[in-house]
């Protein structure tokens, strides 16, 4: 008898539970997707410029790019590329991966240009929550595009997967210290000696 009551209660739970009709989530509009991604891109670039950033080439470890914020620059230098043998090279001009999308949109607005030609770009939200950013390849004919798939966590870009996997990157925000900071300082000192 006790078993029958347990089965009856279990059956009622399943029936009542099956009757619930959860409210479906409304899909995001393209405008919402673009606004959300560009906010993450702007916040990522601002964070990298404020707190330093390390871009590790995911498929070619330990290759990486180290960028100090302007406030943390060493002798007015702030960026180096480190190859797989820990050989560093000073970088004079750099467009951080995390700053690419927001920089392009900023330049487009400043030029009062539409989304075409050198400023053409597209944003797509993927089913796994990543974003595909597609943009015109500078210096190439109109319609020549490249794509990056960006992963965002807590509002910041943490990973970029490029058309060419050799350029896939993992993004780490925060102070550069220890060995990486020393490699940067040594590279800058060597560059200053070279320049005389």
C-alpha positions, 0 to 999 in steps of 0.5 A, spaced: 500 500 500 505 504 501 509 503 495 502 505 491 502 511 494 509 513 493 508 511 485 502 515 485 505 521 488 511 520 483 506 520 477 503 526 479 509 530 480 511 528 473 504 530 470 504 536 474 511 538 472 510 536 464 504 541 464 509 547 466 510 551 460 517 555 461 517 562 457 521 561 451 527 566 451 526 571 445 532 571 440 537 577 440 536 582 434 542 583 430 543 590 433 543 587 440 548 582 438 552 588 435 551 592 441 553 587 446 559 584 442 562 591 441 561 593 448 565 587 450 571 589 445 571 596 447 571 594 455 577 589 453 581 594 449 580 599 455 582 593 460 588 591 456 591 599 455 589 600 463 592 593 466 597 590 461 595 584 457 599 578 454 596 575 448 599 568 447 599 564 441 595 558 442 598 553 437 605 555 438 606 556 445 610 559 448 610 564 443 607 571 446 606 578 445 607 582 451 604 589 452 604 594 458 599 600 459 602 607 458 603 608 465 607 601 466 611 603 460 619 601 460 623 607 458 617 609 453 617 602 450 611 598 452 610 592 447 615 586 445 614 579 441 617 573 444 618 567 440 618 560 442 626 560 444 624 566 448 628 571 444 624 578 444 623 583 439 621 590 440 614 592 437 613 599 435 606 599 432 601 594 434 594 593 434 592 588 439 587 583 437 582 585 443 582 592 440 581 591 433 574 591 432 573 597 437 578 601 433 575 599 426 568 601 428 571 608 432 575 609 425 568 608 421 564 613 426 570 618 425 570 618 418 563 618 418 563 612 413 558 607 412 559 599 413 563 598 406 570 598 403 575 599 408 570 599 414 566 593 412 565 588 418 560 583 420 558 580 427 555 574 428 553 570 435 554 563 434 550 557 437 556 556 442 556 563 445 562 566 441 562 571 436 564 571 429 567 578 427 569 579 419 572 585 417 575 587 410 582 586 410 586 592 409 590 593 403 586 588 399 580 589 394 573 590 396 570 584 398 576 580 401 575 579 408 578 575 414 574 572 420 576 571 428 572 568 432 572 571 439 570 568 446 567 573 451 567 571 459 565 576 464 564 582 458 572 581 456 575 577 450 579 572 452 580 568 446 581 569 438 581 564 433 583 566 426 582 564 419 589 561 420 590 557 426 597 559 427 594 566 429 589 563 435 590 567 441 589 566 448 588 573 452 590 574 459 589 581 462 593 584 468 600 586 471 606 583 467 611 581 472 617 576 473 620 573 467 616 576 462 617 583 465 625 582 465 625 579 458 621 586 456 626 590 459 632 586 457 629 587 449 628 594 450 635 595 453 638 592 447 634 596 442 636 602 445 644 600 445 642 598 438 639 605 436 645 608 439 
